[in-house]
Amino acid sequence: MAADPPPRSPAALSPLTLADADFRLMVEALRDHAVFLLDPDGVIVDCNPAAQVLCGCERGGAVGQHFSRFHPPEALETGLPARDLQLARENGRAHGEGWLVRHDATRFWAETTLTRLDDANGALRGFAQITRDFTERRQQEELLRASEERFRLMVEGVKDYAIFMLDPDGHVASWNLGAQQTKGYAAEEIIGQHFSKFYPPEVAARGWPAEELRNALRDGRFEDEGWRVRKDGSRFWASVVITAVYDRAGRHKGFAKVTRDLTERRRITALEDEGRRMTTFLAMLGHELRNPLAPISNAVELLKREQSESRVLRSTRDIIDRQLKQMTRLIDDLLDVGRITSGKIQLEAKPVRLREAVQDAADAVRVLAAQKDQQFDVRIDAADPWITGDRARIVQVVSNLLHNACKFTPVGGQVSVAVGLGAVDAVTGLPEAEIAVRDSGVGVHPQDLQRIFDLFVQGEQDASHSSGGLGLGLSLVQQLVSLHGGRVSVFSSGRPGEGSEFLVQLPASPPPEPGSGTPRSAGDRLVLVVDDNKDAAETLSLLVEALGYATKVVHGGLAAVEAAKELRPDVMLIDIGMPDLDGHAVVRRLRAELVDPPTAIAVTGYGQASDRETSYEAGFHSHLTKPVDVDRLADILMHLLRPAAQLSF
């Protein structure tokens, strides 16, 4: 038998005991809802404690006041309270949000609901107004709105990135300025379109755009690089980031897509890669070309020392010599291009007498001028300027300019080079040294003047008057002059016969203090020549013997180590690229295994700045490139092997 329910308290609430006092108790207990009771005209009849707190006054300060008392002036001017009252009278309810004022005139943002109250017969008795203070919520919304507006303005103002939203199906939902500039579509043209429009047809056909969205939805984020298409049909290389976007409830809302045009960066990267490959190729090409030139050059030098009465032999020898020098010059130019483009070219900083450097350059091209029956003049200013720099490079600058002048000047024309002093430099107080090369050739077309010093650029030529060449010389001239702190200019009318003038201006320096040379006598010193190329080794050995030194020849790195230990040479001339043991390894072994290892000089086809650094790190004293500069070799041996032979060439 079920137990009887416990007896109810007489004060307990139930539908049977509920009275008007209980409803008042409920209204009075509300803390977040301000409740006002209004008469049919909108006058406040009563209010709960929450209303008193919200309005900032006691009950007596509100009762008897028209409810519009708590509306701001702008609401009163527009008749808003009266309209709300009329709307509630006609429809039974009026709802809205807006500013209200407290008793002290401070404002708060409120949500208000005005409800009509009728008696049992349906006649209007008054209104109930429930008001909630949403000031804090509105402040948060305003902060969020301001943040979103700032973000929107930031995104829309970005020009370097295309930033836009996609709906879950991949249709464009927003569009910033960067997207318009990158892809070419205005917002009204593209919003609502599927983003697959930006992909090349062959990429879109294999479903890649949809695959990107699937990957982003699966992983949250997806990155890609590839070709994209602009409105005009042109393609650009793009970096793309797609991020899946969700709302606070975790519902997928779409995708954020950021695209950046990397076409220019990709082109620069490709050029840099190509430049590195070209530099490596030129280094290897120079090495391979120098190896066969080395024995030829050595053989020619030996022939020059032989007294011969045969005119044919002398003429043939001189032809080989001239063509060898031309070939060597072209190889050096190719290698210099690699050094300059990679920033690895190094210059000496020694006193250079310009008249001597210019005279050497003139002697190098005098034969070319004579072959074309050109009038060739060298004029030296009495001031006799000096500079601080690399003498070999200055000779290269002037010889390149003179070679160009002779090449582009017709038979019987005029070529001249003049050395003098120009204006005084405001910083150093010294005048600038000037080298002017003039000719009466075809000149430079006006449209070519601005680019004549660019790499691989030649002046405009027709097929019948092409003078050949690689377009390296003038670019090398400009780079080398710039490395010396100077500048080079070109002047030409472009009219045939009026020719052109190239002016090199370099910072002048005081001449060095006069010194005296030390005579050197012959000595009995041994030089070990090491090269796996037998012709190169034998001819170099003969050259060293002609300089007054005893020589021995070995072929290969392992043989060099054994010979060095047995013969104890004073100097070793060592090739780098040998199959059994390269030159670097030879020097390292000798330095590790001998207490007093011989001085080692690298003689190699590798002539890059990095090759020289590697040689010095291995322990070489000097680094000579093939074909060997005999004068430089003689100077090095004189310095290392005093007393040494004093020979004139």
C-alpha positions in Angstrom: 0.0 0.0 0.0 1.5 3.3 -1.1 2.4 5.8 1.5 0.4 9.0 1.8 2.1 12.2 0.4 3.5 14.5 3.0 1.0 17.3 4.1 1.5 20.6 2.2 2.4 23.8 4.0 -0.5 26.3 3.9 2.0 28.8 2.4 3.3 26.5 -0.4 2.6 27.6 -4.0 0.4 25.6 -6.2 -2.0 26.4 -9.1 -4.8 26.3 -6.5 -3.2 28.6 -4.0 -1.6 31.1 -6.4 -2.7 34.7 -5.7 -1.9 38.2 -7.1 0.5 38.6 -4.2 2.5 35.7 -5.5 2.8 37.4 -9.0 4.0 40.6 -7.3 6.5 38.5 -5.3 7.8 37.0 -8.6 8.2 40.5 -10.2 9.8 42.0 -7.2 12.4 39.2 -7.1 13.6 39.8 -10.7 17.1 41.3 -10.7 18.0 41.5 -14.5 14.6 42.6 -15.8 13.3 46.1 -15.0 9.4 45.8 -15.0 7.3 48.9 -15.3 3.4 49.0 -15.1 2.0 51.8 -17.3 -1.5 53.3 -17.5 -3.2 53.5 -20.9 -1.5 56.9 -21.5 2.0 55.6 -20.7 2.3 57.0 -17.2 4.3 54.8 -14.8 2.0 53.3 -12.1 4.5 51.0 -10.5 7.9 49.4 -11.0 10.0 46.7 -9.4 13.3 47.2 -7.5 15.3 46.2 -10.7 13.7 49.1 -12.5 14.6 51.5 -9.7 18.3 50.3 -9.9 18.3 50.6 -13.8 16.8 54.1 -13.8 18.9 55.3 -10.8 16.0 56.5 -8.7 13.7 55.5 -5.9 10.2 54.2 -6.7 8.8 57.6 -6.0 11.0 59.2 -8.6 9.6 57.0 -11.3 5.9 56.5 -10.4 3.8 59.3 -11.9 6.3 60.0 -14.6 5.5 59.4 -18.3 7.7 56.4 -19.5 9.2 58.8 -22.2 11.0 60.5 -19.3 13.7 57.8 -19.6 14.1 58.3 -23.4 17.0 60.5 -24.8 16.1 63.9 -26.5 16.7 62.5 -30.1 14.1 59.8 -29.4 11.6 62.3 -28.1 12.2 64.5 -31.2 11.3 61.6 -33.5 8.3 60.6 -31.4 9.6 57.1 -30.7 7.9 56.6 -27.3 4.5 57.6 -28.7 4.9 55.2 -31.7 5.9 52.3 -29.5 2.8 53.0 -27.3 0.6 53.1 -30.3 2.1 49.9 -31.8 1.6 48.0 -28.5 -2.0 49.4 -28.3 -2.8 48.2 -31.9 -0.7 45.0 -32.1 -0.4 44.0 -28.5 3.4 44.2 -28.4 6.2 46.5 -29.4 9.9 45.4 -29.2 13.1 47.3 -29.8 16.6 48.2 -28.8 18.1 51.7 -28.3 19.5 54.2 -25.9 17.7 55.1 -22.7 18.6 57.6 -20.0 18.8 57.2 -16.2 17.6 59.8 -13.7 21.1 61.4 -13.7 21.0 61.6 -17.5 23.6 58.9 -18.1 22.8 56.6 -20.9 22.5 52.9 -21.2 21.7 50.6 -24.1 18.5 48.7 -23.5 16.2 46.0 -25.0 12.6 47.0 -24.3 9.4 45.0 -24.7 6.0 46.9 -24.3 3.0 44.6 -23.9 -0.7 45.6 -23.9 -2.7 44.6 -20.7 -6.5 44.0 -21.1 -9.2 43.4 -18.5 -11.6 40.4 -18.6 -13.8 42.2 -21.1 -10.9 43.0 -23.4 -10.7 46.7 -22.6 -7.3 48.3 -22.3 -6.1 48.6 -18.8 -2.5 49.6 -19.4 0.9 48.3 -20.5 3.7 46.2 -19.0 7.2 47.3 -20.0 10.2 45.0 -19.5 13.6 46.6 -20.0 17.0 44.9 -19.9 20.4 46.6 -19.7 22.5 45.4 -22.7 25.2 48.2 -22.5 28.0 45.7 -21.8 26.9 43.4 -24.6 26.7 46.4 -27.0 30.2 47.5 -26.0 31.5 44.0 -26.7 29.7 44.0 -30.0 31.1 47.4 -30.9 34.6 46.3 -30.0 34.1 43.2 -32.2 32.6 45.2 -35.0 35.5 47.7 -34.8 38.0 44.8 -34.8 36.3 43.3 -37.7 36.2 46.6 -39.5 39.9 47.1 -38.9 40.6 43.6 -40.1 38.4 44.2 -43.2 40.1 47.4 -44.0 43.5 45.8 -43.5 42.6 42.8 -45.8 41.0 45.0 -48.4 44.0 47.4 -48.4 46.6 44.6 -48.9 48.0 44.9 -52.4 50.7 42.2 -52.5 48.4 39.3 -51.5 45.1 38.2 -52.9 43.0 37.5 -49.8 39.4 36.3 -50.3 36.8 33.9 -48.8 35.2 30.9 -50.4 31.9 29.3 -49.4 32.0 25.6 -48.5 31.4 24.7 -52.2 34.3 26.9 -53.4 32.4 30.0 -54.6 34.1 33.4 -54.1 32.4 35.2 -51.2 34.8 38.2 -50.6 37.5 40.0 -52.6 40.3 42.4 -51.6 42.3 44.9 -53.6 45.3 42.5 -53.8 43.0 39.9 -55.4 41.8 42.5 -58.0 45.3 43.5 -58.8 46.7 40.0 -58.9 43.9 38.3 -60.9 42.4 41.2 -62.8 38.8 40.8 -61.7 36.7 43.5 -60.0 34.7 42.3 -56.9 31.4 42.5 -58.7 32.7 40.4 -61.6 34.0 37.5 -59.5 32.0 37.2 -56.3 29.7 34.2 -56.7 31.9 32.5 -59.3 33.7 29.3 -58.6 37.4 29.7 -57.7 38.4 27.1 -60.4 38.3 30.0 -62.9 41.8 30.9 -61.6 43.4 27.6 -62.6 44.7 26.6 -66.1 42.2 24.5 -68.0 44.3 21.4 -67.8 44.7 21.7 -64.1 41.0 22.4 -63.5 40.0 19.5 -65.8 41.8 17.0 -63.5 39.9 18.2 -60.5 42.8 19.8 -58.7 40.8 22.8 -57.2 38.3 20.4 -55.5 41.2 18.3 -54.3 42.8 21.4 -52.7 39.5 22.1 -50.8 39.3 18.5 -49.6 42.9 18.6 -48.4 42.3 21.9 -46.5 39.1 20.4 -45.0 40.9 17.3 -43.9 44.0 18.9 -42.5 42.8 22.4 -41.7 45.3 24.0 -44.0 46.7 23.4 -47.5 49.7 25.0 -49.3 50.6 24.8 -52.9 52.6 26.5 -55.7 51.7 26.4 -59.3 50.5 28.3 -62.4 47.3 30.4 -62.1 45.4 32.3 -64.7 44.4 36.0 -64.7 41.3 37.5 -66.2 43.2 38.3 -69.4 44.3 34.7 -69.8 47.9 35.4 -68.8 49.6 33.0 -66.4 51.5 33.7 -63.2 53.3 31.5 -60.7 51.4 31.6 -57.4 52.0 30.5 -53.8 48.6 29.5 -52.4 47.4 28.9 -48.8 43.9 27.6 -48.2 42.5 27.4 -44.6 39.2 25.9 -43.5 37.1 28.3 -41.5 34.6 27.3 -38.8 32.2 29.3 -36.6 32.2 29.1 -32.7 29.8 26.2 -32.8 32.3 24.2 -35.0 30.2 24.4 -38.2 32.2 24.7 -41.4 31.6 28.1 -42.9 34.0 28.0 -45.9 37.7 28.7 -46.7 40.1 31.6 -46.4 42.4 31.7 -49.5 45.6 33.7 -49.7 47.4 33.9 -53.0 50.8 35.6 -53.7 52.2 36.2 -57.2 55.7 34.8 -57.1 56.4 35.0 -60.9 59.2 37.6 -60.5 60.8 35.8 -57.5 60.6 32.5 -59.5 62.3 34.2 -62.4 65.0 35.7 -60.2 65.6 32.3 -58.6 65.8 30.7 -62.0 68.3 33.4 -63.1 70.4 32.9 -59.9 70.4 29.1 -60.5 71.3 29.7 -64.1 74.0 32.1 -63.0 75.5 29.5 -60.7 75.4 26.9 -63.3 76.9 29.3 -65.8 79.7 30.2 -63.4 80.5 26.5 -62.8 80.3 25.8 -66.6 82.7 28.7 -67.4 85.1 27.6 -64.7 85.2 24.1 -66.1 85.3 25.4 -69.7 88.3 27.6 -68.8 90.1 24.8 -67.2 89.6 22.4 -70.1 90.6 25.1 -72.6 93.6 26.2 -70.6 95.1 22.7 -70.4 95.8 22.3 -74.1 96.8 26.0 -74.3 99.5 25.6 -71.7 101.9 23.4 -73.6 101.3 25.5 -76.8 102.2 28.7 -74.9 105.3 27.1 -73.3 106.4 25.9 -76.8 106.0 29.3 -78.3 108.0 30.9 -75.5 110.8 28.3 -76.1 110.7 29.1 -79.9 111.1 32.8 -79.1 114.4 31.9 -77.4 115.8 30.0 -80.4 117.7 31.9 -82.9 116.3 31.1 -86.3 117.1 32.5 -89.7 114.0 31.1 -91.3 111.5 33.8 -92.1 108.7 31.3 -92.5 109.4 29.8 -89.1 109.5 33.3 -87.4 106.3 34.4 -89.1 104.5 31.1 -88.2 105.7 31.4 -84.6 104.4 35.0 -84.4 101.0 34.0 -85.8 100.7 31.2 -83.3 101.7 33.6 -80.5 99.2 36.3 -81.6 96.3 33.8 -81.9 97.3 32.2 -78.6 97.1 35.6 -76.9 93.7 36.2 -78.5 92.4 32.8 -77.3 93.8 33.4 -73.8 92.1 36.8 -73.7 88.7 35.3 -74.6 89.1 32.6 -72.0 90.0 35.2 -69.4 87.0 37.3 -70.3 84.7 34.3 -70.0 86.1 33.5 -66.5 86.0 37.2 -65.5 82.3 37.2 -66.3 81.8 34.4 -63.8 83.9 36.1 -61.1 82.2 39.5 -61.5 78.6 38.1 -61.5 79.4 36.1 -58.4 81.2 39.0 -56.7 84.4 37.0 -56.3 86.8 39.0 -58.3 89.8 40.3 -56.3 92.0 43.2 -57.1 95.5 44.1 -56.0 96.0 47.6 -54.5 99.5 48.7 -55.7 100.8 51.9 -57.3 100.2 51.8 -61.1 101.8 54.2 -63.5 99.1 54.7 -66.1 101.5 55.5 -69.0 103.2 52.1 -68.6 99.9 50.2 -68.3 98.4 52.0 -71.3 101.6 51.5 -73.3 101.4 47.7 -72.6 97.8 47.7 -73.7 98.6 49.6 -76.8 101.4 47.2 -77.7 99.0 44.3 -77.3 96.6 45.7 -80.0 99.1 47.5 -82.2 99.4 44.5 -84.5 95.6 44.5 -85.1 95.7 48.1 -86.0 98.6 47.5 -88.4 96.8 44.7 -90.1 94.0 47.1 -91.0 96.4 49.9 -91.9 95.0 52.1 -89.2 96.7 55.2 -87.8 97.4 54.3 -84.2 98.4 57.0 -81.8 99.4 57.0 -78.1 99.5 60.3 -76.3 100.8 60.7 -72.8 100.2 63.8 -70.8 103.3 65.4 -69.2 101.6 65.1 -65.8 102.2 61.3 -65.8 99.4 60.2 -63.5 99.5 57.3 -61.1 96.6 55.4 -59.5 96.3 52.7 -56.8 95.0 49.5 -58.2 95.6 46.3 -60.1 97.9 46.9 -63.0 96.9 43.8 -64.9 93.2 44.8 -64.7 94.0 48.3 -65.9 95.9 46.9 -68.9 92.8 44.6 -69.5 90.5 47.7 -69.4 92.5 49.7 -71.9 93.2 46.7 -74.2 89.5 45.9 -74.4 88.7 49.4 -75.3 91.5 49.6 -77.9 90.6 46.2 -79.3 86.9 47.3 -79.8 88.1 50.6 -81.4 90.3 48.8 -83.9 87.6 46.2 -84.6 84.8 48.7 -85.3 87.0 51.1 -87.3 87.4 50.5 -91.0 90.7 50.0 -92.9 92.7 53.2 -93.0 90.8 54.7 -90.0 92.2 56.4 -86.9 92.5 55.0 -83.3 94.1 56.8 -80.4 94.5 56.6 -76.7 95.4 59.5 -74.5 96.4 59.6 -70.8 96.1 62.7 -68.7 94.7 64.5 -65.6 91.2 65.8 -65.3 89.3 67.8 -62.6 90.4 67.8 -59.0 88.5 65.5 -56.7 86.8 67.4 -53.8 87.5 64.6 -51.3 91.1 63.6 -52.0 92.3 67.0 -53.3 93.9 65.1 -56.2 92.9 65.3 -59.9 91.3 62.4 -61.6 93.4 60.3 -64.0 91.8 60.0 -67.4 92.2 57.5 -70.2 90.4 58.5 -73.5 90.1 56.0 -76.3 88.9 57.5 -79.6 88.2 56.1 -83.1 86.8 57.1 -86.4 84.7 53.9 -86.8 81.0 53.3 -87.1 80.1 54.8 -83.7 77.4 53.8 -81.3 73.7 54.2 -82.2 71.9 56.5 -79.8 69.5 53.8 -78.7 72.5 51.6 -77.7 74.3 54.2 -75.6 72.3 53.3 -72.4 72.9 49.6 -72.7 76.3 49.3 -74.4 77.9 48.2 -71.1 75.4 45.5 -70.4 76.5 41.9 -70.5 76.4 40.1 -73.9 75.2 43.4 -75.6 76.7 44.6 -78.8 76.0 47.7 -80.8 73.5 47.3 -83.7 75.1 45.6 -86.7 73.9 44.2 -89.9 74.9 40.8 -91.1 77.4 42.1 -93.7 79.3 44.2 -91.2 79.2 41.9 -88.1 82.5 42.1 -86.2 81.8 39.0 -84.1 82.6 38.7 -80.4 80.6 37.7 -77.3 79.7 41.2 -76.1 81.8 40.7 -72.9 84.5 43.4 -73.3 82.6 46.6 -72.5 80.7 45.0 -69.6 84.1 43.9 -68.1 85.5 47.3 -68.6 82.7 49.0 -66.7 82.8 46.4 -63.8 86.6 46.6 -63.5 86.7 50.4 -63.6 83.9 50.5 -61.0 85.9 48.2 -58.7 88.8 50.7 -58.9 86.4 53.4 -57.7 86.2 55.0 -61.2 83.7 55.4 -64.0 83.6 54.9 -67.7 81.5 56.9 -70.2 80.8 56.7 -73.9 80.2 59.6 -76.3 79.0 59.1 -79.9 76.8 60.7 -82.5 76.0 57.4 -84.1 77.0 58.7 -87.5 79.5 56.5 -89.4 82.9 58.0 -89.7 82.5 60.1 -86.6 83.3 57.2 -84.4 83.1 57.1 -80.6 85.0 58.1 -77.5 85.3 56.1 -74.3 86.5 58.0 -71.2 87.8 56.2 -68.2 88.1 58.3 -65.0 90.0 56.9 -62.0 91.0 58.4 -58.6 94.6 59.6 -59.0 97.2 58.9 -56.3 100.7 60.2 -55.5 103.6 58.4 -57.2 105.5 55.9 -54.9 108.8 56.7 -53.3 111.7 55.9 -55.6 113.4 52.6 -54.9 116.3 50.6 -56.3 116.2 47.0 -57.5 118.5 44.3 -56.1 120.5 42.5 -58.8 120.2 38.8 -58.8 122.8 36.3 -59.9 122.3 32.7 -61.0 122.0 30.0 -58.5 121.7 26.3 -58.4 118.2 25.6 -57.3 115.9 22.7 -58.1 112.3 23.0 -59.3 110.2 19.9 -59.5 107.5 20.1 -62.2 104.4 17.9 -61.5 101.7 17.3 -64.2 100.0 14.3 -65.5 99.9 16.0 -69.0 103.3 15.1 -70.3 103.4 17.8 -73.0 102.5 20.5 -70.4 105.1 19.2 -67.9 107.9 19.0 -70.5 107.3 22.4 -72.0 107.0 24.0 -68.5 110.2 22.3 -67.5 112.0 23.7 -70.5 110.7 27.2 -69.6 111.9 27.0 -66.0 115.3 25.8 -67.3 115.4 28.8 -69.7 114.9 31.0 -66.6 118.1 29.5 -65.1 116.9 26.8 -62.7 117.5 23.1 -62.7 114.3 21.0 -63.1 113.0 17.5 -62.7 109.6 16.2 -64.1 107.2 13.7 -62.6 103.8 12.7 -63.9 101.2 12.2 -61.1 100.6 13.0 -57.5 102.0 9.8 -55.9 105.2 10.1 -57.9 105.4 13.8 -56.8 105.3 12.8 -53.1 108.1 10.2 -53.6 110.2 12.6 -55.7 109.9 15.4 -53.2 111.1 13.1 -50.4 114.0 11.8 -52.5 115.2 15.0 -54.3 114.2 17.7 -51.7 113.5 20.3 -54.4 113.4 24.0 -53.5 110.1 24.7 -55.3 107.4 22.4 -56.8 105.2 23.5 -59.7 102.1 21.2 -59.2 99.1 20.7 -61.3 95.8 20.4 -59.3 93.7 18.0 -61.4 95.6 14.7 -61.4 93.8 11.3 -61.4 95.8 9.4 -58.7 96.3 12.1 -56.1 95.3 15.8 -56.7 97.6 18.7 -56.1 95.9 19.7 -52.8 96.4 16.2 -51.4 100.1 16.2 -52.5 100.8 19.4 -50.6 98.9 18.3 -47.5 100.8 15.0 -47.4 104.2 16.7 -47.8 103.4 19.2 -45.0 102.4 16.4 -42.8 105.3 14.0 -43.6 108.3 16.4 -44.0 109.8 18.7 -41.5 110.7 21.3 -44.1 108.5 20.8 -47.1 109.3 22.5 -50.4 107.4 25.6 -51.4 104.5 24.6 -53.7 103.1 26.7 -56.5 99.8 25.6 -58.1 99.8 25.5 -61.9 96.3 24.7 -63.0 93.4 25.4 -65.3 91.1 26.2 -62.4 91.2 30.0 -62.0 88.1 31.0 -59.9 88.6 33.0 -56.7 87.3 30.0 -54.8 89.9 27.8 -56.5 92.7 30.2 -55.3 91.3 30.1 -51.7 91.3 26.3 -51.7 94.9 26.3 -52.9 96.0 28.7 -50.2 94.1 26.7 -47.6 95.9 23.5 -48.7 99.3 25.1 -48.3 100.2 26.5 -51.7 102.4 29.6 -51.8 101.0 30.9 -55.1 98.3 30.0 -57.6 99.0 30.3 -61.4 96.5 29.6 -64.1 97.3 28.0 -67.4 98.7 29.1 -69.7 101.3 30.4 -67.3 102.2 34.1 -67.3 106.0 33.7 -67.8 106.9 37.1 -66.3 104.9 36.4 -63.2 106.4 32.9 -62.8 109.9 34.5 -63.2 109.1 37.1 -60.5 107.8 34.4 -58.1 110.9 32.2 -58.6 113.2 35.2 -58.3 111.6 36.0 -55.0 111.7 32.4 -53.7 115.1 31.3 -55.0 117.5 34.2 -54.6 120.0 34.3 -56.2 118.1 33.5 -59.4 118.8 34.1 -63.1 118.2 37.6 -64.5 116.8 37.1 -68.0 115.2 39.5 -70.4 112.4 38.4 -72.6 
